[in-house]
Amino acid sequence: MELAYDDIRATVLTRNHLGDEVQGINASLELIRRMRGGSWPAESVTEDFNYVGLVWHECEFREGDSFAYAVYDAAGHYLGCCYLSPMGRRTRRDGLRQGRRARSTRTHANRSSRSAPPPEIGRDAGDARRMAHNPEVAGSNPAPATK
């Protein structure tokens, strides 16, 4: 499956994107932390570590729990990845991606061996603000009012 807009192409993120994904993460550590919030990635990732995450994304896509895409320009240069989650179907794994992902390969391997997707958790207001507004992303929604 491919999504396209102008000169941008997005294909389902799989373990076949491992090299581009690891290189992209490691070249953008600070930017990723600022855009996502939290401390992940705390340090450079390895192919062994990231492989488990990519397999997990494949499973999530197949089950319809979330949809991760590798994004490339028309010349085939890797731009990064994006994650789309169905409305109201936020999973525990999504929460882990909000800054708690880099615990250990063992932890991710244990989660990946589950036969069923992780239980859903609710979305908090902080998640909505992070997803809706990022001052470093041109064209993002204006900052929501906070109480």
N, C-alpha and C positions, 0 to 999 in steps of 0.2 A: 504494500500500500504506500502511495506517495501523496503528499500534500504539496501544492505549489502555489507561489504567489510571486509575480514578477520574476526576478532572477534568483529566488530562494526556493530550495527544494528540501522537503523533510521526508525522511523514510523511517519506518519503524526501527527503533533503537534495539539492536541485538548484539550478541557477543562478537559478531563480525566487525563491529565498530570499536572494538577494544583499543586498538592503537591510537586512533583519533581521539577517543574519549579520554584516555589517560594523558595524552599529550595536551589536550585542551584544558583539562582540570589543572594539571601541573603548571601550565603557562598562565593561569588565571586565578591563582589561590585567593588573593586579596579581593579581587572583583567578585568572585563567587560568594565569599563571606559577606561582603557589603550588600549584594543583591538579595541573598537568601535570608540574611540575619543569622545569628548564631556563630558557632566557631568552626563548622565543617566547611572546607577541609582544613584541619589543623596543620597538616603537613602534606608533602607530596604523596600521591597514591601510587601503588604498584599495580602492575597488570594482574597479579594474583588477587589482590584485594578487590580491584574494580570488576574483575570477571564475575564474581559472585553477584554483585549488584546488577550487572547487565543481564545475567540469567534471571534474576528476580524480576527485572523489568519485562522480560519476555513473557514470564508467567503471568504477571499482572495484565499485560496487554491481551494475552490469550483468554484470560478469565473475564476481561472487561472491567477490571477494577481501576486501572489507570492506563494512560496511553503515552508512552515515552517515544520521542522522535529524535533522530540525529538530523541536524540541519546543516545544509551545504549551500554554497553559492553556485551559480551556473557553471563556473569554472571547476567545480569539484572541490573547493577549499572548505574544510570543516569550520563551521561557525560556532557550533556548540550543540546543546540539546535542549529540549523543552518537554514539559510534562503537562498533560491534560488529564484532569480528574472529572468524572461525571458528577453533576450536581448532587449533593447529599450522600456521596459514597466515599467520603474521606476515610482512608484506612490508617491503621496504626503505623504502617510503613511510611505514609506521608508525613506523619508526625516525626518519625525518626529522621527524615530528610531535612527537617527544619533545625538542624544543628546538632543532632545527636548521633549521626550516622557513623562517625569514625571511632567506634568503640573497639572492635576487633574483627578480624576475618572469621574467627571462630563463632562469634555471635551471629554474623550474617549467614554463615554456613548453616547454623542451626535453624535460623528462620527459613532459609531456602529449602530445607528438607521437609518442611511441613507439608502435609497433604492437602490442606485447605488454606485459603487466604486468611490473613490475620483479621481479628475482629475490628469492626468499624469503631471509630471514636468521633466525638463531636468536634466541630470547628470552633475555635475561640475567636474573639474579636481581633486579637493580634494577628492571627493568620490572615484574616480578610484584609487588614490594612497592608500587610506585607505583599499580598498578591495584587491588590488594587493599585498601589502607589509605590513607586521607587523614583526618587528625584534624579537618579543617575540614568534613568531610561527615558529618552526623549519620547514625548507623547503619552506617557503613563497618566493615569487618572490623577486629578489633584488630590492632595492629602485630605482624607476624611476628617470631619470634626470629631474630636474626642472629648469625653466627659472627664 
